[in-house]
Amino acid sequence: MSRPSLLRKLLILPPILIGLAFFAQMKGGKTPPTPVKQAMEPRAVRVVTVTPSPFTPMATGYGPVEPERVWSAVAQVAGRITQTHPRLRDGEVIPQGTELIRIDPTDFKLALAQAEAELAELDVSAENARASLAIENRNFTLSQQDLNRKQQLLKQGNLSQSGVDEAERNLLNVRAAVQNLKNSLALIPAQRALLQAKVARAKRDLEHTIIRAPFTLRIHSLAIENAQYAGNGQTLFKGDSVDRVEITAQIAFNNLARLFKGLPSPPNGVPVEKILANLPKRLGLKSTVMLDMGSHTTQWDAEFVRFVGEVDNETRTMGVVLAVDDPYAKVQPGHRPPLSRGMFVKVKLEAHPLPDQLVIPRHALRGDHLLLADGENRLRKQPVTIRMSQGDRVVIASGLKAGSRVVLSDPIPVMEGMLLAPQEANRSGQTIQTAPQQSPKRGDVDGEVTP
């Protein structure tokens, strides 16, 4: 390497050394920055203050409407339909006792007349038999006297034996006639009973030619017309009662179990049928039937009738039968229709209200615990035990005290002890007032930063 090149390289070092010395002097004379503590910002959350309140267990389900009674008009005699009611059409409501169908009664009138004539003939025959018996009895007395005389003459030798035999033969003939008449008269009561039954049957068949409504009913499944032939046993139409309908609704078994919460066990030894009969009263069941009309919902007060008694293994539901009286009452076209066959309705069962229950919104529950705002507005986790859940509400059995503030919001991230700015909400979760925010306390830090 030449000497001039080495000198050029050495000339670079003085500026570098001067710069390092200057930088070291400035750094040594500057005061280092002082760390400052930044206060934690309180997190705004919605809370609801838990207060004891009554809670009404309820269960809902769905089912079709069916009439309580269904009558099938069955022809009990065969014949041609000669008359039908002008309103005998599907959907018509017919009052009780109205004549609906008349079957040609000619053959049955003739049968009745024949049976009555035979009965009258029997009465005449009985009268004649009694008169004949009286005559034959007199004849028998005379024949007996004649035989006695001829026997005396035979002893005196004034009459042959053949004369006595002829008198005895005549007596036996008269005795046989008397016995035959007695036998005929003895059969008269049985013959009269048989003919009376024949008359009664003819009258009954004649009555069956007229079919009347046994109760106020609504016609459906009409299968006959005027002038058609109706066979014996043929179903002509059906009628539904309009005074009462039943709904067999399927309700989830776990929902039904809510109705029995808090119900004491029945005493030992009480018959099952008595327990079931008193069950609606013990539960205090209030039953309601609801029909969705699109723009509104129509309701009817119902009566709990019975449980069907078996659980569907596939759907885990049980049938509950409710009844509604006067389903055609208070009908308002377009607003409140009558409860009719085939309508699919919702039913609601409500038990006795349970007093002093701690109820929270379902979305406030986080697994097996709740988030609470303590007295210093700090976040706390609280394990709880659930008594029951219903819709968007949960009843807490243990782990929660009255007056606790349950956090409804989802603070992210969730850090126990973090400072909160609670905003009171109502039961539906809407904010109704803002709780005063506490100023950050000295020492409430989230970390150290350098400005």
C-alpha positions as CSV (number, residue, x, y, z in Angstrom):
1,M,0.0,0.0,0.0
2,S,1.3,3.5,-0.9
3,R,2.0,6.1,1.7
4,P,-0.6,8.6,0.3
5,S,-3.5,6.1,0.6
6,L,-2.8,5.4,4.2
7,L,-2.8,9.1,5.0
8,R,-6.2,9.5,3.4
9,K,-7.7,6.8,5.6
10,L,-6.3,8.2,8.8
11,L,-7.8,11.6,8.0
12,I,-11.3,10.1,8.4
13,L,-10.8,9.2,12.1
14,P,-10.7,12.8,13.6
15,P,-14.3,13.8,12.5
16,I,-15.7,10.5,13.8
17,L,-14.0,10.9,17.2
18,I,-15.2,14.5,17.4
19,G,-18.8,13.4,16.7
20,L,-18.7,10.7,19.4
21,A,-17.4,13.1,21.9
22,F,-20.1,15.7,21.2
23,F,-22.9,13.0,21.5
24,A,-21.5,11.8,24.8
25,Q,-21.4,15.3,26.2
26,M,-25.0,16.0,25.2
27,K,-26.3,12.7,26.6
28,G,-24.5,13.2,29.9
29,G,-26.0,16.7,30.4
30,K,-29.7,15.8,29.7
31,T,-32.0,14.8,32.5
32,P,-33.7,11.4,31.8
33,P,-37.6,11.4,31.3
34,T,-39.7,10.7,34.3
35,P,-42.3,7.8,33.9
36,V,-45.9,8.9,34.4
37,K,-48.8,6.8,35.5
38,Q,-51.8,6.7,33.2
39,A,-55.2,6.3,35.0
40,M,-57.4,3.3,34.0
41,E,-60.5,4.5,32.0
42,P,-63.7,3.0,33.6
43,R,-65.6,0.7,31.2
44,A,-69.2,1.7,30.6
45,V,-71.5,-1.3,31.1
46,R,-75.2,-1.9,31.5
47,V,-76.3,-3.4,34.8
48,V,-79.5,-4.5,36.4
49,T,-80.1,-4.4,40.1
50,V,-81.6,-7.7,41.3
51,T,-84.7,-7.4,43.5
52,P,-86.9,-10.3,44.7
53,S,-90.1,-10.5,42.7
54,P,-92.9,-13.0,42.0
55,F,-92.2,-15.4,39.2
56,T,-94.9,-17.3,37.4
57,P,-93.9,-20.7,36.0
58,M,-95.5,-21.3,32.6
59,A,-95.4,-23.8,29.8
60,T,-96.5,-23.4,26.2
61,G,-97.4,-25.8,23.4
62,Y,-99.4,-26.2,20.2
63,G,-102.2,-28.4,19.1
64,P,-105.3,-28.6,16.9
65,V,-108.9,-27.7,17.9
66,E,-111.4,-30.6,18.1
67,P,-115.0,-30.6,19.2
68,E,-115.7,-32.2,22.5
69,R,-118.5,-34.3,21.0
70,V,-118.8,-35.6,17.4
71,W,-122.1,-37.2,16.4
72,S,-122.3,-39.6,13.4
73,A,-125.7,-39.7,11.8
74,V,-126.1,-43.4,11.0
75,A,-129.2,-44.7,9.2
76,Q,-130.8,-47.3,11.6
77,V,-133.3,-48.4,8.9
78,A,-132.9,-48.8,5.2
79,G,-135.0,-46.8,2.7
80,R,-135.2,-43.9,0.2
81,I,-134.5,-40.4,1.5
82,T,-137.7,-38.5,1.0
83,Q,-136.8,-35.2,2.7
84,T,-133.8,-33.3,3.9
85,H,-133.4,-30.1,5.8
86,P,-132.7,-27.1,3.4
87,R,-129.7,-26.1,5.5
88,L,-128.2,-29.6,5.6
89,R,-124.9,-28.6,4.2
90,D,-121.3,-28.7,5.4
91,G,-120.5,-25.9,7.7
92,E,-124.1,-25.1,8.7
93,V,-125.0,-24.8,12.4
94,I,-128.3,-26.6,13.2
95,P,-130.2,-26.2,16.5
96,Q,-130.9,-29.1,18.7
97,G,-134.1,-31.1,17.9
98,T,-134.2,-30.0,14.2
99,E,-135.5,-32.6,11.8
100,L,-132.6,-33.2,9.3
101,I,-133.5,-36.3,7.3
102,R,-136.7,-38.3,6.7
103,I,-136.6,-41.8,5.2
104,D,-139.6,-43.2,3.4
105,P,-141.8,-44.6,6.2
106,T,-144.3,-46.6,4.0
107,D,-142.9,-50.1,4.7
108,F,-142.5,-49.4,8.4
109,K,-146.1,-48.2,8.6
110,L,-147.3,-51.3,7.0
111,A,-145.2,-53.5,9.3
112,L,-146.7,-51.6,12.3
113,A,-150.3,-52.0,11.0
114,Q,-149.7,-55.7,10.5
115,A,-148.3,-56.2,14.0
116,E,-151.1,-54.3,15.5
117,A,-153.7,-56.4,13.6
118,E,-152.0,-59.6,14.7
119,L,-152.2,-58.3,18.3
120,A,-155.9,-57.5,17.9
121,E,-156.5,-60.9,16.4
122,L,-154.9,-62.5,19.4
123,D,-157.1,-60.6,21.7
124,V,-160.2,-61.9,19.8
125,S,-158.8,-65.5,19.8
126,A,-158.3,-65.3,23.6
127,E,-161.8,-64.1,24.1
128,N,-163.2,-66.9,21.9
129,A,-161.1,-69.5,23.7
130,R,-162.4,-68.4,27.1
131,A,-166.0,-68.6,25.8
132,S,-165.3,-72.0,24.3
133,L,-163.7,-73.2,27.6
134,A,-166.8,-72.2,29.5
135,I,-169.0,-74.2,27.1
136,E,-166.7,-77.2,27.2
137,N,-166.7,-77.1,31.0
138,R,-170.5,-77.3,31.0
139,N,-170.3,-80.1,28.4
140,F,-167.9,-81.9,30.6
141,T,-170.2,-81.7,33.6
142,L,-173.1,-83.1,31.6
143,S,-171.0,-85.9,30.1
144,Q,-169.8,-86.8,33.6
145,Q,-173.5,-87.0,34.8
146,D,-174.5,-89.1,31.8
147,L,-171.7,-91.5,32.5
148,N,-172.8,-91.9,36.1
149,R,-176.4,-92.6,35.1
150,K,-175.3,-95.3,32.6
151,Q,-173.1,-96.9,35.1
152,Q,-176.1,-97.2,37.5
153,L,-178.2,-98.7,34.7
154,L,-175.4,-101.2,34.0
155,K,-175.5,-102.3,37.6
156,Q,-179.3,-102.7,37.4
157,G,-179.0,-104.7,34.1
158,N,-181.0,-102.2,32.1
159,L,-178.0,-101.1,29.9
160,S,-175.3,-102.9,28.1
161,Q,-171.6,-102.4,28.6
162,S,-171.3,-100.8,25.2
163,G,-173.6,-97.9,26.2
164,V,-171.4,-97.3,29.2
165,D,-168.2,-97.3,27.1
166,E,-169.7,-94.9,24.6
167,A,-170.6,-92.4,27.5
168,E,-167.1,-92.7,28.9
169,R,-165.5,-92.1,25.4
170,N,-167.7,-89.0,25.0
171,L,-166.5,-87.8,28.5
172,L,-162.8,-88.2,27.5
173,N,-163.4,-86.3,24.3
174,V,-164.9,-83.4,26.2
175,R,-162.0,-83.5,28.7
176,A,-159.5,-83.3,25.9
177,A,-161.3,-80.3,24.4
178,V,-161.2,-78.6,27.8
179,Q,-157.5,-79.2,28.1
180,N,-156.8,-78.0,24.6
181,L,-158.6,-74.7,25.3
182,K,-156.7,-74.3,28.6
183,N,-153.4,-74.8,26.8
184,S,-154.4,-72.2,24.2
185,L,-155.3,-69.7,26.9
186,A,-152.0,-70.4,28.7
187,L,-150.0,-69.5,25.5
188,I,-152.0,-66.3,25.0
189,P,-149.6,-64.2,27.3
190,A,-146.5,-65.3,25.5
191,Q,-148.1,-64.7,22.1
192,R,-149.3,-61.3,23.3
193,A,-145.8,-60.4,24.5
194,L,-144.3,-61.5,21.2
195,L,-146.8,-59.4,19.2
196,Q,-146.3,-56.4,21.5
197,A,-142.6,-56.6,20.9
198,K,-143.3,-56.7,17.2
199,V,-145.4,-53.6,17.5
200,A,-142.8,-51.8,19.5
201,R,-140.1,-52.7,17.0
202,A,-142.3,-51.5,14.1
203,K,-142.9,-48.2,16.0
204,R,-139.2,-47.9,16.7
205,D,-138.3,-48.5,13.1
206,L,-140.9,-45.9,12.1
207,E,-139.3,-43.4,14.5
208,H,-135.9,-44.1,13.0
209,T,-137.1,-42.9,9.7
210,I,-136.7,-39.3,11.1
211,I,-133.2,-38.2,12.1
212,R,-133.0,-35.2,14.4
213,A,-130.1,-33.2,15.8
214,P,-129.4,-34.5,19.3
215,F,-127.7,-31.2,20.2
216,T,-126.8,-28.0,18.5
217,L,-124.2,-29.1,15.9
218,R,-122.1,-28.0,12.9
219,I,-122.5,-30.2,9.9
220,H,-119.5,-31.8,8.1
221,S,-118.8,-34.9,6.0
222,L,-122.2,-34.8,4.3
223,A,-122.5,-38.0,2.2
224,I,-126.2,-38.2,1.2
225,E,-128.6,-36.3,-1.0
226,N,-132.4,-36.2,-1.3
227,A,-134.0,-39.2,-3.1
228,Q,-131.0,-41.4,-2.6
229,Y,-131.2,-44.8,-1.0
230,A,-129.8,-45.1,2.5
231,G,-128.6,-48.5,3.7
232,N,-129.0,-49.7,7.2
233,G,-125.8,-48.7,9.1
234,Q,-124.7,-46.2,6.5
235,T,-123.1,-42.9,7.8
236,L,-125.0,-40.0,6.3
237,F,-123.1,-37.1,7.8
238,K,-121.3,-36.0,11.0
239,G,-121.9,-33.1,13.4
240,D,-119.6,-31.3,15.8
241,S,-120.9,-29.8,19.0
242,V,-120.5,-26.1,19.2
243,D,-120.9,-25.6,22.9
244,R,-117.4,-26.8,23.8
245,V,-114.1,-27.6,22.1
246,E,-111.0,-29.4,23.2
247,I,-107.3,-28.8,22.3
248,T,-104.8,-31.6,22.8
249,A,-101.5,-29.7,22.9
250,Q,-98.1,-31.2,22.9
251,I,-95.8,-29.5,25.5
252,A,-92.2,-30.3,26.1
253,F,-91.8,-32.4,29.2
254,N,-89.1,-30.2,30.8
255,N,-91.4,-27.2,30.3
256,L,-94.2,-29.0,32.1
257,A,-91.8,-29.8,35.0
258,R,-91.6,-26.0,35.7
259,L,-95.2,-26.0,36.7
260,F,-94.5,-28.4,39.6
261,K,-91.6,-26.3,41.1
262,G,-92.4,-25.6,44.7
263,L,-95.4,-27.9,44.8
264,P,-95.4,-30.1,48.0
265,S,-95.6,-33.8,47.7
266,P,-99.1,-35.3,48.3
267,P,-99.6,-37.2,51.6
268,N,-98.9,-40.9,51.6
269,G,-101.9,-43.2,50.9
270,V,-103.9,-40.7,48.8
271,P,-105.3,-42.6,45.7
272,V,-103.8,-41.7,42.4
273,E,-107.1,-40.7,40.9
274,K,-107.7,-38.2,43.7
275,I,-104.3,-36.7,43.2
276,L,-104.9,-36.3,39.5
277,A,-108.4,-34.8,40.1
278,N,-107.0,-32.2,42.5
279,L,-103.9,-31.5,40.5
280,P,-105.2,-28.4,38.6
281,K,-106.4,-26.9,41.8
282,R,-103.1,-27.5,43.6
283,L,-101.2,-26.1,40.7
284,G,-103.6,-23.1,40.4
285,L,-103.4,-23.6,36.6
286,K,-104.5,-20.7,34.5
287,S,-105.0,-21.9,30.9
288,T,-105.2,-19.7,27.8
289,V,-105.7,-20.5,24.1
290,M,-104.2,-18.1,21.6
291,L,-104.7,-17.9,17.8
292,D,-102.2,-15.9,15.6
293,M,-104.3,-13.7,13.3
294,G,-101.2,-12.2,11.6
295,S,-101.8,-8.6,12.7
296,H,-102.9,-9.6,16.2
297,T,-103.4,-12.5,18.5
298,T,-106.9,-13.6,19.8
299,Q,-107.2,-15.3,23.2
300,W,-109.7,-17.5,24.9
301,D,-109.8,-18.5,28.6
302,A,-109.6,-22.3,28.8
303,E,-110.1,-25.0,31.4
304,F,-107.5,-27.6,32.1
305,V,-109.1,-31.0,31.6
306,R,-106.4,-33.7,31.9
307,F,-103.0,-34.9,30.9
308,V,-102.9,-37.5,28.2
309,G,-100.7,-39.6,30.3
310,E,-97.8,-40.7,28.1
311,V,-94.6,-39.1,26.8
312,D,-93.7,-39.1,23.2
313,N,-90.3,-40.8,23.1
314,E,-89.3,-39.0,19.9
315,T,-90.3,-35.5,20.7
316,R,-90.2,-35.8,24.5
317,T,-93.5,-34.1,24.8
318,M,-96.7,-34.9,26.7
319,G,-100.3,-34.2,25.6
320,V,-102.3,-31.8,27.7
321,V,-106.1,-31.4,27.0
322,L,-107.7,-28.0,27.5
323,A,-111.3,-27.1,26.9
324,V,-113.0,-23.8,25.9
325,D,-116.7,-23.2,26.5
326,D,-118.8,-21.3,24.0
327,P,-116.2,-21.1,21.3
328,Y,-118.7,-19.3,19.0
329,A,-119.4,-16.6,21.6
330,K,-118.2,-13.0,21.0
331,V,-117.4,-13.7,17.4
332,Q,-116.1,-10.6,15.5
333,P,-115.6,-11.1,11.8
334,G,-112.0,-10.5,10.8
335,H,-110.9,-10.0,14.4
336,R,-112.2,-12.9,16.6
337,P,-113.3,-16.0,14.7
338,P,-115.0,-19.0,16.3
339,L,-112.7,-21.8,17.5
340,S,-113.4,-24.4,14.9
341,R,-112.3,-27.9,14.0
342,G,-108.7,-28.1,12.6
343,M,-107.5,-24.7,13.8
344,F,-103.9,-24.9,15.1
345,V,-103.5,-22.8,18.2
346,K,-101.0,-22.1,20.9
347,V,-101.8,-22.9,24.6
348,K,-100.3,-21.4,27.7
349,L,-100.4,-22.9,31.2
350,E,-99.5,-20.7,34.2
351,A,-99.0,-22.1,37.7
352,H,-99.1,-20.3,41.1
353,P,-96.6,-17.4,41.2
354,L,-93.5,-18.2,43.2
355,P,-92.8,-15.3,45.6
356,D,-89.5,-13.6,46.2
357,Q,-87.5,-15.0,43.3
358,L,-84.2,-13.6,42.0
359,V,-84.8,-13.4,38.2
360,I,-82.2,-12.2,35.7
361,P,-82.1,-12.0,31.9
362,R,-80.8,-15.2,30.3
363,H,-78.1,-13.4,28.3
364,A,-76.5,-12.2,31.6
365,L,-75.6,-15.8,32.5
366,R,-72.1,-16.7,31.4
367,G,-71.9,-20.5,31.8
368,D,-72.2,-21.2,35.5
369,H,-71.4,-17.7,36.7
370,L,-72.4,-14.0,36.5
371,L,-70.5,-10.8,36.2
372,L,-71.3,-8.4,39.0
373,A,-70.4,-4.7,39.7
374,D,-69.4,-4.5,43.4
375,G,-69.7,-1.5,45.7
376,E,-66.6,0.1,44.3
377,N,-67.8,-0.4,40.7
378,R,-65.3,-3.2,40.0
379,L,-66.0,-6.3,38.0
380,R,-66.4,-9.5,40.0
381,K,-67.2,-13.1,38.9
382,Q,-69.9,-14.9,40.9
383,P,-70.7,-18.6,40.5
384,V,-74.5,-19.3,40.7
385,T,-76.9,-22.2,40.7
386,I,-79.9,-22.1,38.4
387,R,-83.4,-23.1,39.7
388,M,-85.2,-22.9,36.4
389,S,-85.1,-21.0,33.1
390,Q,-88.0,-19.8,31.1
391,G,-87.8,-18.0,27.9
392,D,-85.4,-15.1,28.3
393,R,-85.4,-15.2,32.1
394,V,-83.4,-17.3,34.5
395,V,-84.3,-17.9,38.2
396,I,-81.3,-18.1,40.4
397,A,-81.4,-20.6,43.3
398,S,-78.1,-19.7,45.1
399,G,-75.0,-17.6,44.7
400,L,-76.8,-14.3,44.2
401,K,-78.1,-11.8,46.7
402,A,-80.8,-9.3,46.5
403,G,-79.5,-5.9,45.6
404,S,-76.6,-7.2,43.5
405,R,-75.9,-5.5,40.2
406,V,-75.6,-7.9,37.4
407,V,-73.6,-6.9,34.4
408,L,-75.5,-7.3,31.1
409,S,-72.9,-6.0,28.7
410,D,-69.9,-7.9,27.5
411,P,-66.8,-6.1,28.6
412,I,-63.9,-7.1,26.4
413,P,-61.5,-8.2,27.7
414,V,-63.1,-9.5,30.9
415,M,-60.6,-8.8,33.8
416,E,-61.8,-9.3,37.3
417,G,-61.2,-6.1,39.3
418,M,-61.4,-3.8,36.3
419,L,-63.1,-0.4,36.9
420,L,-66.7,-0.1,35.6
421,A,-69.0,2.8,34.8
422,P,-72.4,1.1,35.5
423,Q,-75.5,2.3,33.7
424,E,-78.7,1.0,35.2
425,A,-81.0,-0.9,32.8
426,N,-84.5,-2.2,33.1
427,R,-85.6,-5.8,32.9
428,S,-85.5,-5.7,29.1
429,G,-81.9,-4.4,29.1
430,Q,-82.7,-0.9,28.0
431,T,-80.7,1.8,29.8
432,I,-82.9,4.0,32.1
433,Q,-80.4,6.0,34.0
434,T,-76.6,6.5,34.3
435,A,-74.9,5.7,37.6
436,P,-72.4,8.4,38.6
437,Q,-68.9,7.5,37.5
438,Q,-66.2,7.4,40.1
439,S,-63.0,9.3,39.4
440,P,-59.9,7.1,39.0
441,K,-58.3,6.6,42.3
442,R,-54.6,7.2,43.0
443,G,-52.7,4.1,42.0
444,D,-55.4,2.8,39.5
445,V,-52.9,2.2,36.7
446,D,-52.9,0.1,33.6
447,G,-49.1,0.3,33.1
448,E,-46.2,2.7,32.6
449,V,-45.5,4.5,29.4
450,T,-42.9,6.9,28.3
451,P,-44.1,10.1,26.5
